[in-house]
Amino acid sequence: MTIDNNISINQIRNGLLRLGLGSGQVVMLHASLRTIGRVEGGPGGLLQAIFDVLTIEGTLMMLVGAKGAIYDIGDMSEAEKRATLVGRIAFDSKYTPANPEWGLICEALRTWPGVHRSRHPDYSFAAVGRMAKKLTADHNYNYCHGPSSPLGNLCRNGGKVLLLGAPFQSVTLVHLCEHLASVEGKRVIKYEAPVVESGKRVLVGIERFDTRRDIPGYSEDDYFGPMVEDYLRQGACKSGKVGHADSYLLDAQEFKQYGTYWLESKLPRLPKSIR
């Protein structure tokens, strides 16, 4: 349900400061405007409030994906995969819009002045700020959520994860934990996707873990929510209200370590001989 009360940029700034956001931090954002409330300036107003708190020394990053990306490609036959290539527009990191299903904030950040965007045709990240280029550079087509991805870069550079009313299922850092966990049952998918390189459409091969479904072996339908909830119960992160939304500021490296251990404690482990 959308909340009608208008929320000023200054109110958002104050809420972020109370949450522990500060100058110079490197932050990955997950946010729901519907939950926060009617923010002055809409998605741009929310981003401006965050940038005001981070200052020019800070950096903000989001997973923005791509319009036209096919996220259920792991369920397709080889013939279906080839057929999808015919009508798919080549991904261009400069011009391809963000995935519209992931909300208006993604596109607002993608088009923000000074933005840097990673090159992955399905799982691109956009970032603005002092560390933006470093976070998004050299994003591998293969295993795009792994240690060398923008997620790994976030952890290596003292990053935070900022949740503003977003569901726990949206915490993309869980995919890095999945990549690192020594557990059985990870499904690998392979396909091709069109990208623009030197002004021309080319096909690139992609190999990655299937992230549309959880790794099998957990007793419930979804482990994203329970993992984040268990982490929050440790009391290691800061929480509070930003606008009308329950909000959290997590340490990325700490969550990565906790989430990897959590998966290894809940799912069947790989034999020691092949870890």
N, C-alpha and C positions, 0 to 999 in steps of 0.2 A: 504494500500500500504506500503510495506516494504521500509524503508529509508536506503540508501546504506552507508551513512557516518559512519565511525567507531567512536565509542565513548569510550574513555579510562575510566578505573576505577576511575582515579583521577577526571575526569570531572563529573562522577556520584556523587562522594563524595562531590564535590564543590556544585553541584546542590542541594543535600540533605541538606547541611549546610545552604544554602541560604533559603531553604524552612522552616527551623526551626527545623530539626531533630538534636538531640544532644545526648550526652553521658548519659547513664542510663535510657533512655526512654523505655517504654513498647509499642510495636507497632504491629498492625495488618496490613499486606500488601495485597494490590490488585495491580497487575502490568501487563502491556502488553509490552512485548519485541518488538513486531511488531511496537508499537507506539513510544516507547523510541528510537529505532534505534538499530544498530548493536553494541552491547556492547562487549567490550573486555572481553573474557572469557565466554560469553554467560550467561545463568542463574546463573552459579556459580560466575561469575564476578560481576553481579548485586548484589547478596546476599553478596558477600565479601565487596563491597563498603558500603552497609547498615551496616554490622557488624563493619566495620572500624569506622563509625560515632557513632554507638551506644556504642561501646567499650564493654569490658567484663562485665560492669555493666548493660548493656541494654538487652532487650529481643525482639525477632522477632517472630511473630506468623502468620500462614496462615491457612485457611480452605483448607485441601487437599483431603478430601473425601476418596474414595476407588475404585480401579479398580474392576469391577464386581458388584458394587452397582446398585440397580434397583430403579431409582428415580421416575419412573411413577407407582410405585406399588399402589398408591392410586387410580388409575384408573382401577385396576384389580378386577375381581371377586374373591371370596374366593377360587374357584377351580384353577384359574390362579395363585394366590399367592402360593398355595401349590405346583403347578407344577414348579414354579421358584426355589423352595428350592432344588429340586432334583439335578440340575446342578450347583448350586451356590457354589463357593469355600468359605470356612469359612474365615472370616476376622481375620487376625492376625496383631495386631498393630505394631509388629516388622518387618514383612516381606511383608504384602500386599502393592503393589504399590499405589501411589496416583491416583486419577481419571485422566486418560490421557486427557480427554476432557477439563480439567481446566488449562491446560498449563504446560510447562516444568519446570517452577519455583517451582510449588508445589512438584514435585518429587525431585528436587534439594534440597529443604529444608527438605523433609522427610528423605533423605539420608545424611544429613549434620552431621558431628561429634557432638556428645553430644545432639542429638535431643530427645525431649520428644513428644509422640503422644498420643492423647486421645483415648479412647477405643470404641467410637461409630462406628458401622460397615458401616454406610452410610455417616455420617457427622463428620469424625474425623478431629481434628486440630493438627498441628505440630508446635512446638515452640523450639527455641534455645536461651539460655541465662540464666541469673541469676534467672528470674522468670518463666522459662519454665515449670518446674514441677508443680508449683502452679497453673499456668494457665490451664493446661491440665488434672490435676488430677480429679478423681471421676466424669467423664463426664457421666451423666445419660443417659440410653437408652431411657427413656421417656422424652418428651418435651426437646429435645436436643439443642434448641436455647433459653432456658429460663434463668432465673436469676442465676441458679447454673451452667450454661454451661461455656465454655471458653469465650464466649461473655460477660456474666455477670462478670466473673473474670477480663476480660480486663477493664471493666468500674470501678470496685471496686479498681483496682490498678493503677488508673491514666493513663490509656492507651490512645493511639492515633490510628487513622486510617490513613494509608498512601496510597494515590491513585497515582500511577505512570502510567498515560495514560490509566488506566482501565475505562471501562464504568461505569456510576453511577449505572447501574443495578446490578453490582457485589458487592455492599456494603452489606455484610452479616449481618451487625449490624441492618439492617432494620428488619430482622426476630426476633430479640429481641424486637424491638418496636412493631411488630405485636403481639408477645406473651403478652406483657404488656398492650396493648391498650384495654380499656373496650368498645369493639365494637361488633356488631352482625355479624353473618355469618361465623365465623371461622370454618373450616372443620377439624374434627379430623379423623385421619386414624390409623388403628391398623394392625400389621402384625408381622411375625417372621423373624429373620435373623440368619444365622449361624455364630458363632464366635469360636475362639480357646480359651479354658480355661483349664489350667493345661494339655496342650498337647492334648486335646480331642475336637472334634467337638460337640458343643452344640447349641441348638436353644434358642434364647432369645426373649422375647416379647417386642415389641416396640409400643408405643403410642405417637403420636405427631401431631402437626398441619400440615396440608398439605401446604407445602411451594412452590409447583410447580406453583401455581396460586395465584393471589392476593386475598385478602379478598374481597368479592363482595360488591358493593355499590359505588365504585369510578366511576366518570363520564368518565374517559379515560381508555385506555387498560392497562396501567401500571403505578403504582404510585411510583416505586423506583426512577426513574429519576426525576420526579417533586418534590419529597420530598427532595432529595439531592440538587437539584437546588435552592429550596426555602431556605434551610439551608445555602447554600453558599451566597445567597443574603443578609443574615443577617450580613455578613462581619466578622464572628467570627473565621474563619479558615485562615490559611496561604496558599498562592498559588504561583506558579511559574513554571518554566521549569526545568525538569530533563531530560537530553538528549534532544530529540525533543518533549517530551510529556508534555502536560498540567498536572500539578501535584498539589495535595492538601494534607494538614496535618490537620486532624480534631480531636477534643477532643471527645473521645468515650462517656464519661458520658454526656457531653453536647448534643451530637447528639442523644443519647438514649432518653433524656428528650424531646428534640425538636421533634423527630420522633414520639414518643408516643402521644404527644399533637397534632401533625399534623394529625395523623390517626384519632384521636378522633374528630377532627374538620371537617374531610372530609367524614367519614363513619357513618352509623347509630349507635348511642350509645346504649349500653345495658341499660335496665331499672335499675334505682337506686337500686331497691330491690334485684338485683342479681349481682351487681358489686362486 
